[in-house]
Amino acid sequence: MDGIARPGPGRRGCLPAEPRVTAGPGTRGTERTGRPGGGCRGGAPRLRRAAGRPRLPPAGCARAPAPHRRALRHPGLATTPDQILVTHGAQHAFALVLRTMTSPGDRVLVEHPTYPNALDAVRAVHARAVPVALDRTGWDVEALDAALRRSVPALAYLIPDFQNPTGMRMPASTRCEIAALLRRSRTPVVADEPLVDLDLDGGVAPPALAEAVGEPAITIGSASKTFWGGLRIGWLRAPAEMVARLVAARPATDLGCPVFEQLLLAELLDGRDALLAGRLDELRTRRAALLDAVRRHCPNWSVQPPGGGLSLWCELDAPGSSRLAVLAAQHGVRVVPGSRFSAHGGLERRLRLPYALPPDVLIGAGERLALAWAAVGAVPDGRMAADTDAALA
């Protein structure tokens, strides 16, 4: 029996028990196209078998712990199949956790800055984000301790690996300190890890935050950053009883994940190392191209090269990232202003610049950004404020 759960009410969904892929010279993978390429034909017989069954047993994932462990990529984090829930990506996983574990008015501790779609998810359930500022070196443990004591949040949301948008990675010692605080305060934590595979500088990876925290921790991840943005499959790892609650709550919003995408992900996971090597080489080249473009065309901006992830977190030489976003669009470049990464606005000296596009496109974008930034100072404040308000409404 293949371990594929029927996508329906209350079904977890899971990956097949024995994925196969050919990741040899003929495999395109994500190296050039950014799309999952060849080497996925081995799943066709399994897909035919799945399609031929009127009802696929949800207990099938008990036969397939290995793919789940490969997805989580944390050797020290023991995981059983009943601790996994397959989702439509990391954002879906976080939204499901929020709907299940918070009530209107509850507080959710977040980093400042943080992922803007996570902030939108917190607002959507009428919870209140409690931001804790990151400093230039990373996570402020004392500030986080104070926020936990003062706000008593129902949940904490952290991005420990190549934090979005700063690109910083939480050191092992900091993870241990924060884990102790979370255990003491009995605060469940969501560790968002969609970028954990995109380690561009190498080195020894710190242990998973969930490993340091223990049972209250929830880990979420996604295939879209590692393999291809169009592959909307993610996963959630949590204590088994918590997963059971999430499974029970899920049918109110969706009835499960498509089997085809799960089969495709299983094939990609089996050839992950070969595919990821090409992906990382590609991203290193793109990161270097964008860094060079920013330093050449916007020399007064400050930027610290991130060790991984998908973007630069630039510090502008004057406030105005919201204005820049408006004018950059007029020059054919779409960027997200710093204020979107804040629970309460601000961050007008900050701008996130992704390096997910080809180098020639990034170099051209740097030139256009410089023109837009020069135009920011040339437009009268009153007119620019009105245009900005309209564009960001």
SVG drawing of the C-alpha trace seen along z (x, -y; Angstrom):
<svg xmlns="http://www.w3.org/2000/svg" viewBox="-16 -70 48 72">
<polyline fill="none" stroke="black" stroke-width="0.4" points="0.0,0.0 1.4,-3.4 1.3,-6.0 -1.0,-8.5 -4.0,-9.9 -7.2,-10.8 -7.5,-14.6 -10.8,-15.1 -12.3,-16.3 -10.0,-15.5 -7.3,-13.9 -3.7,-14.8 -2.3,-14.0 1.1,-12.5 4.0,-11.7 4.4,-8.3 6.4,-5.6 9.2,-5.0 9.8,-8.1 12.3,-7.7 14.1,-10.2 16.9,-10.2 19.1,-13.2 21.8,-12.6 23.2,-14.7 19.8,-14.6 18.0,-16.2 17.2,-19.9 15.6,-20.4 15.8,-24.1 19.3,-24.8 18.4,-26.9 14.7,-27.3 13.6,-27.6 11.0,-24.9 11.0,-21.2 12.3,-19.6 13.1,-16.0 13.6,-13.0 10.1,-12.9 8.7,-10.2 9.0,-7.5 5.9,-8.7 3.6,-8.0 2.8,-4.4 2.1,-5.5 -0.2,-8.2 -2.1,-5.7 -2.6,-3.5 -3.8,-6.4 -6.2,-7.5 -7.7,-4.1 -8.8,-3.9 -12.2,-5.4 -10.9,-6.1 -7.3,-6.2 -6.7,-5.4 -5.6,-8.3 -3.4,-5.9 -1.1,-5.4 1.4,-8.0 2.3,-5.7 4.2,-3.7 6.2,-6.7 8.2,-8.4 11.3,-8.8 10.0,-11.4 8.8,-13.5 12.2,-13.4 13.8,-14.4 11.4,-17.3 12.2,-18.6 16.0,-18.1 16.8,-18.1 18.6,-15.0 18.2,-15.7 14.5,-16.3 12.8,-12.9 9.5,-13.0 6.7,-10.4 4.1,-10.5 1.3,-11.5 3.3,-14.7 3.1,-15.9 0.3,-17.8 0.7,-18.4 -0.5,-21.9 -0.8,-24.3 2.5,-26.0 3.9,-27.6 1.5,-30.5 -1.5,-28.1 0.1,-26.2 0.6,-29.3 -3.0,-30.5 -4.4,-27.2 -2.4,-27.3 -3.7,-30.8 -7.3,-29.8 -6.9,-26.8 -4.8,-28.2 -5.8,-31.8 -8.9,-33.8 -9.8,-37.4 -7.8,-39.8 -5.0,-37.3 -1.4,-38.5 1.0,-36.9 4.7,-37.7 6.5,-38.5 9.9,-39.8 10.4,-43.4 10.8,-43.4 9.0,-40.3 7.3,-38.6 4.3,-40.8 2.0,-38.0 2.4,-36.6 1.3,-39.9 -1.7,-39.9 -2.6,-36.4 -2.5,-37.6 -4.8,-40.5 -7.1,-38.2 -7.9,-36.2 -8.3,-39.6 -5.3,-38.8 -2.7,-41.5 0.9,-41.4 3.5,-42.2 6.7,-43.1 10.1,-42.6 12.9,-44.5 15.9,-42.8 19.1,-44.8 21.9,-44.9 23.4,-41.7 20.2,-39.7 17.7,-38.7 17.5,-40.7 17.0,-38.0 16.3,-40.5 13.7,-42.3 12.0,-39.1 12.0,-38.0 10.4,-41.4 7.8,-41.0 6.9,-37.5 6.4,-38.7 4.5,-41.8 2.2,-40.6 1.7,-36.9 1.2,-36.0 -0.9,-33.0 1.7,-32.2 5.1,-33.3 6.1,-33.4 9.8,-33.4 11.9,-32.9 15.2,-31.6 16.9,-30.7 17.7,-33.5 15.0,-35.7 12.7,-37.4 13.5,-40.2 16.9,-40.7 18.5,-37.4 20.0,-36.8 20.4,-33.4 19.8,-32.8 23.0,-31.4 22.8,-28.1 23.4,-29.9 20.6,-32.3 18.3,-29.5 19.0,-27.8 18.3,-31.1 15.1,-31.8 14.0,-28.2 14.4,-28.4 12.3,-31.6 9.5,-30.0 9.5,-26.9 9.4,-28.9 6.5,-31.0 4.8,-28.0 4.4,-29.9 3.9,-27.7 6.2,-28.9 5.9,-28.6 9.3,-28.3 8.9,-29.3 11.6,-27.6 10.8,-27.9 14.3,-29.3 16.3,-26.9 17.7,-25.0 19.0,-28.2 22.3,-28.4 24.5,-30.2 27.7,-30.5 27.8,-27.0 29.1,-26.1 27.6,-24.1 23.9,-24.7 22.6,-25.3 20.1,-22.9 16.4,-23.4 14.7,-25.8 12.0,-23.2 14.7,-20.8 15.8,-23.3 12.2,-24.2 10.8,-20.7 7.1,-19.7 5.4,-23.1 7.2,-23.9 5.6,-23.9 7.8,-23.9 6.4,-24.9 8.1,-24.7 7.5,-24.9 8.7,-23.4 8.2,-26.7 11.5,-28.4 13.7,-25.3 12.4,-24.0 9.9,-26.2 7.5,-29.0 4.6,-27.3 4.8,-24.2 2.4,-25.2 3.0,-22.3 4.2,-22.7 4.2,-20.9 3.7,-21.4 5.4,-19.5 3.9,-19.6 3.0,-17.3 0.6,-14.6 -2.2,-15.9 -1.9,-19.4 -1.8,-17.9 -5.1,-16.1 -6.7,-19.4 -5.5,-21.0 -6.8,-18.1 -10.2,-18.4 -10.4,-22.2 -9.1,-22.1 -12.3,-21.1 -13.8,-24.5 -11.4,-26.1 -10.1,-23.4 -10.4,-19.7 -6.8,-18.6 -3.9,-18.9 -3.8,-17.5 -2.2,-14.1 -0.3,-15.0 1.7,-17.7 2.5,-15.5 3.8,-12.8 5.9,-15.4 7.3,-16.7 8.3,-13.2 10.2,-12.7 12.0,-16.1 12.9,-15.3 14.6,-12.1 16.9,-14.0 17.1,-17.0 20.8,-17.3 21.6,-17.3 18.8,-19.7 19.6,-22.0 23.3,-22.2 22.3,-23.9 19.8,-26.1 22.3,-27.4 24.9,-28.1 22.3,-30.0 21.3,-32.1 24.9,-32.9 25.4,-34.4 22.2,-36.4 23.0,-37.6 26.4,-38.8 24.9,-40.6 22.3,-42.5 24.9,-43.4 27.2,-44.8 24.3,-46.7 23.2,-48.3 26.8,-49.3 27.4,-50.7 24.2,-52.6 23.2,-53.4 26.5,-53.8 25.1,-55.7 22.9,-52.7 24.1,-50.2 23.6,-46.5 25.0,-43.5 25.3,-40.4 23.0,-37.7 24.3,-34.2 21.3,-32.7 17.7,-33.3 16.4,-35.2 16.8,-38.9 18.9,-41.9 17.7,-44.1 19.0,-47.6 19.4,-50.6 18.7,-53.8 20.6,-57.0 17.4,-58.9 13.8,-58.0 11.5,-57.3 11.1,-53.6 7.3,-54.1 7.9,-56.9 10.6,-54.9 8.2,-52.0 5.7,-54.3 8.3,-55.9 10.1,-52.6 6.9,-51.2 6.8,-54.0 10.3,-53.0 9.2,-49.3 10.5,-47.9 8.2,-46.6 9.5,-46.7 8.0,-46.4 8.6,-49.3 10.0,-48.7 6.7,-49.7 5.1,-46.4 7.5,-44.4 6.4,-46.2 3.4,-45.6 2.9,-49.3 4.5,-51.0 7.8,-52.9 11.0,-51.4 11.1,-54.1 14.9,-53.7 14.6,-50.1 13.9,-48.3 13.9,-44.6 15.3,-43.6 14.9,-40.0 17.5,-38.3 15.3,-35.7 15.6,-36.9 18.4,-36.5 21.5,-38.6 20.9,-40.8 17.4,-41.7 18.8,-42.5 21.5,-44.7 18.9,-46.6 16.7,-46.9 19.6,-48.5 20.0,-51.2 16.2,-51.9 16.1,-52.0 18.8,-54.6 16.8,-56.8 13.7,-56.3 15.6,-57.2 17.0,-60.3 13.4,-61.3 12.2,-60.8 14.1,-63.9 13.0,-65.9 9.2,-65.5 7.6,-68.0 6.6,-66.4 2.9,-67.2 2.5,-65.7 4.6,-62.7 2.6,-62.0 -0.6,-62.1 0.7,-59.7 2.1,-57.4 -1.2,-57.2 -3.0,-56.4 -0.6,-53.7 -0.4,-52.0 -4.2,-52.1"/>
</svg>
